[in-house]
């Protein structure tokens, strides 16, 4: 199944035979350190920048509602975000392993390694970053 939106992700996770844990890293767009004038101009127009991890959480699919509910829950933290990256962890011990995998995910994102994760905007639409 091609996942084109957050609802597709939830449907797919809930359909899996093994228990799933969804790992979320919420990122915000920021200017890079020492930006050029071109980078600054593009960023001010809503383009470019770097995605910096700001918040992470793991949840079972049955703990999640639609994207509006996820946005509302994240709003309670007081941390703004622009793009959320998601990965899935399967197995009976997925919850116990989640923190370790979230840490690896954050490090991967900091290094710019994003291809193995799904990315969604605040409306729940899958986005391609590259």
C-alpha positions as CSV (number, residue, x, y, z in Angstrom):
1,X,0.0,0.0,0.0
2,X,1.3,3.4,-0.9
3,X,1.1,5.8,2.1
4,X,0.1,9.2,0.9
5,X,-1.4,10.6,4.1
6,X,-1.4,10.1,7.9
7,X,-4.7,8.2,7.7
8,X,-3.1,5.7,5.4
9,X,-0.2,5.2,7.9
10,X,-2.7,4.5,10.7
11,X,-4.7,2.0,8.5
12,X,-1.5,0.2,7.5
13,X,-0.1,0.0,11.1
14,X,-3.5,-1.2,12.5
15,X,-3.6,-4.0,9.8
16,X,-0.3,-5.5,10.7
17,X,-0.3,-8.9,12.4
18,X,2.4,-8.0,14.9
19,X,2.0,-5.2,17.5
20,X,3.2,-1.9,16.2
21,X,4.8,1.2,17.8
22,X,4.9,4.4,15.8
23,X,7.8,6.6,16.4
24,X,7.3,10.3,15.8
25,X,10.0,13.0,15.6
26,X,8.5,16.5,15.3
27,X,10.8,18.9,13.6
28,X,10.8,22.7,13.0
29,X,12.3,24.6,10.1
30,X,15.1,26.9,11.1
31,X,17.8,28.8,9.4
32,X,21.1,27.0,9.3
33,X,24.0,28.4,11.4
34,X,25.7,31.2,9.5
35,X,23.2,31.4,6.6
36,X,24.0,33.1,3.3
37,X,21.8,36.0,2.1
38,X,20.2,33.6,-0.4
39,X,19.4,31.1,2.3
40,X,18.0,33.8,4.5
41,X,15.9,35.1,1.6
42,X,14.5,31.7,0.7
43,X,13.8,30.9,4.3
44,X,11.8,34.2,4.7
45,X,9.8,33.1,1.7
46,X,8.9,29.8,3.4
47,X,11.5,27.7,1.5
48,X,14.7,25.9,2.5
49,X,16.2,25.9,6.0
50,X,17.1,22.9,8.1
51,X,14.7,20.7,10.0
52,X,15.6,20.5,13.6
53,X,14.2,17.8,15.9
54,X,12.1,19.4,18.6
55,X,10.0,16.7,20.2
56,X,9.6,12.9,20.0
57,X,7.1,10.4,21.2
58,X,6.1,6.8,20.5
59,X,2.5,5.6,20.4
60,X,0.6,2.4,19.6
61,X,-1.8,2.8,16.6
62,X,-4.8,2.4,18.9
63,X,-3.6,5.4,21.0
64,X,-3.8,7.7,18.0
65,X,-6.7,9.6,16.3
66,X,-6.6,11.6,13.2
67,X,-4.0,14.2,12.3
68,X,-6.0,17.0,13.9
69,X,-5.9,15.1,17.2
70,X,-2.1,14.6,16.9
71,X,-1.6,18.3,16.2
72,X,-3.8,19.3,19.1
73,X,-1.9,16.9,21.4
74,X,1.4,18.3,20.3
75,X,0.2,21.8,20.8
76,X,-0.2,21.0,24.5
77,X,3.6,20.7,24.7
78,X,4.0,24.3,23.7
79,X,6.6,23.3,21.1
80,X,6.0,24.4,17.5
81,X,6.7,22.0,14.6
82,X,6.5,22.0,10.8
83,X,7.2,18.4,9.7
84,X,6.8,15.1,11.6
85,X,8.9,12.1,10.7
86,X,7.5,8.7,11.4
87,X,8.9,5.2,11.6
88,X,7.3,1.9,12.8
89,X,8.7,-0.6,15.2
90,X,7.1,-4.1,15.3
91,X,7.0,-6.9,17.9
92,X,5.9,-7.7,21.4
93,X,8.7,-5.7,22.9
94,X,8.4,-2.7,20.6
95,X,7.4,-0.4,23.5
96,X,10.4,-1.4,25.5
97,X,12.7,-0.7,22.5
98,X,11.1,2.5,21.4
99,X,13.2,5.0,23.3
100,X,16.5,3.6,21.9
101,X,15.1,3.7,18.4
102,X,13.8,7.2,18.8
103,X,17.3,8.3,19.8
104,X,18.7,6.7,16.7
105,X,16.0,8.4,14.6
106,X,16.8,11.8,16.0
107,X,20.5,11.3,15.3
108,X,19.7,10.2,11.7
109,X,17.6,13.2,11.2
110,X,20.3,15.5,12.5
111,X,22.7,14.0,10.0
112,X,20.2,14.6,7.2
113,X,19.4,10.9,6.7
114,X,15.7,11.1,6.2
115,X,15.0,8.7,3.3
116,X,14.0,5.8,5.6
117,X,11.2,7.7,7.3
118,X,7.8,8.9,6.3
119,X,7.3,12.7,6.6
120,X,4.0,14.5,7.1
121,X,3.0,18.1,7.2
122,X,0.5,19.5,9.8
123,X,-2.4,18.7,7.5
124,X,-1.4,15.0,7.5
125,X,-0.2,14.9,3.9
126,X,2.9,13.0,3.1
127,X,5.7,15.2,1.9
128,X,8.8,14.5,-0.1
129,X,11.9,16.3,1.2
130,X,15.0,16.5,-1.0
